[in-house]
Each structure stands twice: as structure tokens, then as C-alpha cells.
Amino acid sequence: MKIAVAGIGYVGLSIAVLLAQKNQVRALDIVQGKVDLLNCGISPIADAEIERFLAEWKEGARKLDLLATCDEAQAYCDADIVVIATPTDYDSERNHFDTSSVEAAIDAVRRVNEECWIVIKSTVPVGYTSELSEKRGDRRILFSPEFLREGKALYDNLHPSRIIVGARMEDRASVEAADAFATLLREGAEADVSGAGEEIPCFVCGMTDAESIKLFSNTYLALRVSFFNELDTYAQSKGLDAKRIIEGVCMDPRIGSHYNNPSFGYGGYCLPKDTKQLLANYRDVPQNLISAIVEANGTRKAFVADELIARAEGVEDPVIGIYRLTMKTGSDNFRQSSIQGVMARISEKGYRMLVYEPTLDAPMFEGCEVTRDLDDFKSRCDVIAANRWSDELEDVAGKVYTRDLFGRD
């Protein structure tokens, strides 16, 4: 099968590497530097499994039929399937995902290839794919949501909990194409989620249903994060042991011990924008819970900011340190990280901040000084905010404020 992938970020690159094990894959991106790195066997993003696969490919120990390019015709002209994995940032003014990159990619595909199936992997509003297909008179478009963790995108594609593809359920050709794409993803996977030899579940449904599954899944995860953050806020406010309370609550098998580690709020590529988009889709539907999930995240960030400021009281001209801007351990993504919301609230109160971020090659970030020297950072800060604990802070543990109770993301 000849497959093209538009966009080599977390979603696109992980899909490209997965499918290149058994198919010819051409990965397109507009950034020449990312294309050059990939063709040299170097991952342009931070993902340990992608880095391992590419290193083995470069050394000849792993077979991948993979070529990156900036040339649209080279990528698309003879493709059987084109996967669209371009960014769709949330536009807060329009209360809508910015889907312009998806539409531009489809335009580029159809200029050189009218027959291939297009699979949208980018996150889109509920109802978008069906409306787009009708507007364009293009019946060869599918939607397949991704369920990937940042920094572990290829691992999650290799070990998926489920594969979902949305099709025109009244159209036999569309359903067959969705089944075929689901099979390609399953064939690229290494193991089923149970490890007991069971097949990875594949679910073909309507395109709008598939879009809804994506947004509701991520909003539920945001709900869990918010719930345990509010539990932690209560415990701190009342002088209780949050860790012990969480451990006791999670002994109930109906609740479980996943997504229960307190943080400074949910963030990253998906949860903030997906919850807001789902809320926008509720504009004509009664609800209370979805808006509360969105509001809870802001409340948590404000609480964390107040806690940090309280620890700086009594110090003349204090410096509040921000240990890492990234959302998760091992990530290189700053986008929508919860610490930035905390920083904004601290800045509003007029406090000085110093940011330690070794991956950022810039002297300033959002008006705050940045250092890449950890020792300098430790010595200059009076209080240090760390969304996730690191052993390299051990010698200044007395300065550190973190709610990382379990040492995991």
C-alpha cells in the first residue's frame, strides 16, 4: 500500500513510522529542517520510541519504507491513502478549531490525486468531516481519532487500546475503506492491550460519532485530572494527607489508580483545546459538567499561584523559580502547559520569576528571564515551582513546591 502522511508532528510522524514497517510511506512537511532530519534517521520531535525505530532504521537493523519530503506532488500523486495530521489549534475568539491547515492539505492532495482515500487524523469539531465532505462533494474522506500521549506517540500506536475509524455508514465503499485503514493500523501494532493474544478492537462508526468519541474521551480524562486536583486542593487547605486520601479512594476498582496524580492543571496538545471545543459544541444543549471541567482548570492554576506567592511572603524582592516549561517529563512541548497559566497569575501580582528550561534557546519567555544553568537557577530562586518532581532538585527540596505525589505523569 502506498501511503502519504501530511504533517510530521507527534501524530503524523508516529503514524508514518508505524505504517512504514509494512507499507511505502511518504511523509510531507512544510519545514525543510524536519524533513532533512527524518531522512537522516533523526527524529524531529522528542519521542523515545520514534528515536529508537529511526536509529535502528539508520543502522540497517530495522526495515522502514519511509521518505520525507516538502514536495506535495511527490508525496501525494500515487498514494492510495493520505493521512492528514496537520495542527488544528483552538481559536478562542471563534470557539472553534482552526481547521484551515486540514482544508489546505486536502486541496493539495486533490490537485494531484482525485482517487485516493483521505483520512483526517487531526482533531476537528463534531460534525466537521461530514460537512466538509458534503460541501466538497468528496465522498472519499474518513475520520480516525488518535489517542496518543505526548512523548509516547509511537508506543501508543504500537500498543493501542482501540482503533476507531469514522465512515459514511450508508456508503459500502466508505465502510470498506475504513475497515481497510483500521487493518493497516492493527497490522503495524506490536501487541494487543491485554497481552493475552486477543486482537486489538477495531470500531468503525459514523464520522460524527468518531469525532464525538475523541472529544468526549479527552474531556473525561480532563475530568479525572480536575477531580484529583480539587481533592488535592481540599487536602492542602484542610491540612490533610492528599496522597493517603487518593490511595484510599483509588482502592475502589470502579475508580482505579490511573490519572490520579495531582498537578498544576491539565495541559498539553489535546485536553485544553478538546474540552473547550466540546463545550462550544454544547451551545444548544443543556449541560453543567462540561463547563465545570473547563472552569476547574483555571481555578486550580489560581490556587497553585497563590500557594507559591504565600511561600514567597516575608522575603524581600523574592524570585519565584519555574522549573521547566514542558508539559510532561521527557517532553519538548511548551504549548498549553499548565505552568504557563500559573505564571500568568503570578505575573499579574507583580512577582519576579526566573525560568529554568534547558531546551529553550532564548533569553526571555513571556517577559521572564530564562536560564539554562541549573546551579544558577537554584541559587537565585527563593521558591521553585515544579509541576513534576525531578531528582536534580533534591539538594534544594526545601524551596520546591510540587504536587507530584506519585512521581509520574
Secondary structure, 3 states (H helix, E strand, C coil): CEEEEECCCHHHHHHHHHHCCCCEEEEECCCHHHHHHHHCCCCCCCCHHHHHHHHHHHCCCCCCCEEEECCHHHHHCCCCEEEECCCCCEECCCCEECCHHHHHHHHHHHHHCCCCEEEECCCCCCCHHHHHHHHHCCCCEEECCCCCCCCCHHHHHHCCCCEEEEECCCCHHHHHHHHHHHHHHHHHCCCCCCCCCCCCCEEEEEHHHHHHHHHHHHHHHHHHHHHHHHHHHHHHHHCCCHHHHHHHHCCCCCCCCCCCCCCCCCCCCCHHHHHHHHHHHCCCCCCCHHHHHHHHHHHHHHHHHHHHHHHHCCCCCCEEEEECCCCCCCCCCCCCCHHHHHHHHHHHCCCEEEEECCCCCCCEECCEEEECCHHHHHHHCCEEECCCCCHHHHHHHHHEECCCCCCCC
